[in-house]
Amino acid sequence: MRALFIGGTGTISSAIVRRLAGEGRWEVWVLNRGNRPEALPENVRTVTADIRNEAEVREKLGDARFDAVCEFIGYRVEDVERDWRLFRGRTAQYLFTSSASAYHKPTPDYLVNEGTGLANPYWQYSRDKLACESFLMEKYREDGFPVTVVRPSHTYDERHVPTGLHGEKGFWQVLQRMLDGKPVLIQGDGSSLWTVTYNEDFATGYAGLMGNRHAIGEAFQITGDETLTWDQIYATIADALGVTLRPYHVSSDYLAAAGEKYGYDFAGSLLGDKAVSVVFDNRKLKRLVPQMATTVPFHKGVRIALDYILAHPECRVPDPDFDAWCDRVIAALEASKASI
């Protein structure tokens, strides 16, 4: 069977590509601009092209047909409209990577499944993903375009450590604050529930949907089964670093407002997502992919990530602006407390 990955070197897609290339049951093609060739196994066929250049992609792919086309860098309706033009009639399945942030929050029930309502007034990213889903499902209903929608939540790999908020340069400055013994901002009171999934576990669920007729015309959330509070997530990171966590709890509303003053957009990722407890009901996925399970719990996954990050300086990007912003937020709140 032949699969085409659009992207293929990101946090989620790289693990799936490695798994399929190693199993040998799929002929794996990857279409991207060729920026990270070292991330791909040797037996993967690469197509170097910009997916936004429709004519170039048509020329590079020729008359190739696929059993699965896997889209990982589609963010807006125009992206999936282009894919529909490119791949209708030449793929048996089109898998679109949406986002679990599209679920309306707070949810009516803490347990989220594929039937939970979809809406996110706080985050344009999520609304764009929803628009993509709507377009693709319309094409499925109207002319049988063989779409499968996949909704990941917080997925990480060996190059990243999940945090509730960080600056524009990524997670490392949060970990640096832990190493420096400084207070670390945590949204809310730290007790809300969250799910983090290691990318190799995600790959099990995703690969199980590929080529599966029962997945056509359906949406599936793919996450692990381990649920932690945000305090537990940060404490686990601190334990792996060998330091003591100094949590500083701040309401998500305050963080969103304080961030906006300095150019940070935390409203979507916090108010529209991480501020609310979320536990995923994955029974629908497991009916099709019974082998889906959490094999890398967070206390192991974070150590895998830190081993890699501490050995690769390029993963440790300082962010003095975010560090200074954290100090300002804490100083302002401490001054407010002192005036009471």
C-alpha positions, 0 to 999 in steps of 0.5 A, a space after each residue: 500500500 502507498 501513503 503520501 504524507 504532506 509534511 512528514 517531519 513534524 512532532 506527530 507525523 515523523 513518528 508515523 512515518 518512522 513506524 510505517 517505514 520500519 514495518 514495511 507494509 507501506 510504501 511511504 512518500 513524503 511531500 515537503 520543502 525538504 528542510 529536514 531530510 535527516 528526520 526521514 528514514 532512508 527507505 522513504 521516497 521524498 517529493 520536494 515541493 511546496 504544497 501551496 504550489 498546486 501546479 508544481 505538486 501536480 507535476 512532481 506527483 505525475 499520475 501516482 495514486 495512493 491508498 492514503 494521503 495524510 495531511 499534517 500542514 493544512 490549517 485553513 479552508 483554502 489548504 483543504 480545497 487545494 488538496 481536494 482538487 489534487 487528490 479527488 479520484 486518486 486516493 482511497 483515503 484522505 486523513 486530515 489532522 484537525 485539533 481537539 482544541 476545536 471542542 467547545 469548552 467548557 464541555 457539558 461533561 468532563 469526558 470528551 468524545 467525538 460527539 462533543 460539540 465543536 466551537 471555540 470563540 477564543 482561538 482562530 486556529 481552532 475555528 479554521 480547523 473546524 472550517 476545514 472539517 466542515 468543507 471535507 465532510 461536505 465533500 464526503 457527503 456530496 461526492 464521496 471524497 474519502 475523508 477521515 478526520 483526526 483530532 490530536 490533543 497535546 502531543 509531544 516528542 523527544 524534542 519538546 516538553 509540554 507546558 501550559 504556556 511559554 513565549 514565542 521561542 518555545 518551552 525551554 525558558 520555562 524549564 530554565 526558570 525551574 533550573 534557576 529556582 524561579 517561580 513558574 507560572 501555572 494557569 489556574 490553581 493547577 488542579 485542572 486535568 490534562 492529557 499529554 501523549 507521546 508521539 510514538 503512542 499517537 502513531 499507533 492510533 493513526 497507523 491503525 486508521 490508515 487503510 481502514 474502510 470503517 474510518 471513512 467519513 468519520 472523526 477520531 480523537 487520538 490521545 493517550 489514556 493518562 490524565 494528569 493535573 497541570 501541577 502534576 505535569 510541572 512537578 514531573 518535569 521538575 523531578 526529571 530535572 532534579 529540582 524543586 518546583 516553585 509553582 505560581 498559580 495565576 488565573 487564565 483570564 489574568 494571564 491572557 490579559 497580561 500577555 496581550 499587553 506585551 504581544 502574547 496571545 494566550 487567550 486561545 490556548 488558555 481560555 479556549 483550551 488548557 484552562 478547562 479540564 479535559 479527559 478523552 473517551 477513546 472508545 471509538 478509536 479503540 474499536 478500530 485500533 484495539 492495540 492503542 494504549 499508553 506505552 510511554 507514560 509522561 514520567 518516562 516520556 519527559 525523561 526521554 525528551 530531556 535526555 535528547 534536549 540536554 544533549 542538543 543545544 539547538 533545542 534549548 533556546 533562551 527567551 529573555 523576553 518571556 522570562 522578564 514577562 513572567 517576573 513582571 506578572 509575579 511582581 505585579 501580583 505580589 504588589 497587589 497582595 501587599 496592598 490588601 
